[in-house]
């Protein structure tokens, strides 16, 4: 999903959006804790990025209009057919290989950078699979090494609430940017921020997807009861699910939602894995899932009457696309850590800065290597980053 505020695809569908509205949504979703400078910069460049991906990179995409992800007040997410990241990666790697001016050194790995007498970055140090290293002279290095989700010690130190969850990120997200940038005196921030997910299918490891919730599904714990407003977000629900008995729960959906989610390759993979169970009614669903029959029936009845607005939801949920109707499907889910969101502090030009907000010459960071604008509970800055 690529959020773009003010794209031509939005205009064609009559969606009124702007960078200002996107910033307001980010501010509201993060309860004012987002990095204002970075949020503004990314909101302003979001539409040009989506247009560039389509026009220059040739990435096929369309505006997602069947639902809004939590936090977005208007449809602004653009995605590729299948709505899956592998399609994006495959396309962009193919385009990179076609460019004569780009040397793709994969699977070489960046292990360090060197600086000259003036303190500016002057070479990238890469290591090849056979263990040999090479210094590649350069005027700048953009760290795009992602976060530190694959480093168990760092996760336990900075993200203890989700440390016991399944890790679904890259094995190469080992905190390299923190180590490399920290050695040069870079500022770090929001190291307690992360994106989790509360909807990974147990037994399959596939992503059920939060569209099941937005379209009207519910999540219950092993007692057969809902335990919050599911529409607040899939990342928020990861830690809440991790705190439930057994650190697991069930997403309950119906045939309509099942059909609506076929757009997602992740959901289709989940269905094909055979982990969904079906039943005509609440009693049958309780038998299929092993959940307490009376409690599950009460919860399904309560949500069915709440969805049309007959009475307020006791958990505060207001986003009900429609009531669930039998036959029902259910899938057991576990919480997961997808990626960390803290990292090196960057300015509006993606330049890595020191604790006094001064750019480190020749060093840039993007993606999970940089602190994302969404932020965490506490902004943490340090002159050097601990990596072990």
Secondary structure, 3 states (H helix, E strand, C coil): CEECCCCHHHHHCCCCCCHHHHHHHHHHHCCCCCCHHHHHHHHHHHHHHHHHHHHCCCCCCEECCCCCCCCCCCCCEEECCCCCHHHHHHHHHHHHHCCCCCCCCCCCEEEEEEECCCCCEEEEEEECCCCCEEEEECCCEEECCCCCCCCHHHHHHHCCCCCCCEECCCCCCCCHHHHHHHHCCECEECCCCEEEEEEEECCCCCECCCHHHHCCCEEECCCCCCCCCHHHCHHHHHHHHHCCHHHEEEEEEEHHHHHHHHHCHHHHHHHHHCCCEEECCHHHHHHHHCCCHHHHHHHHHHHHHHHCCCCCCCCCCCCCCCCCCCCEEEEEEEEEEEEECCEECECCCCEEEECCCCEEEEEEECHHHECCCCCCCCCCCCCCCCCC
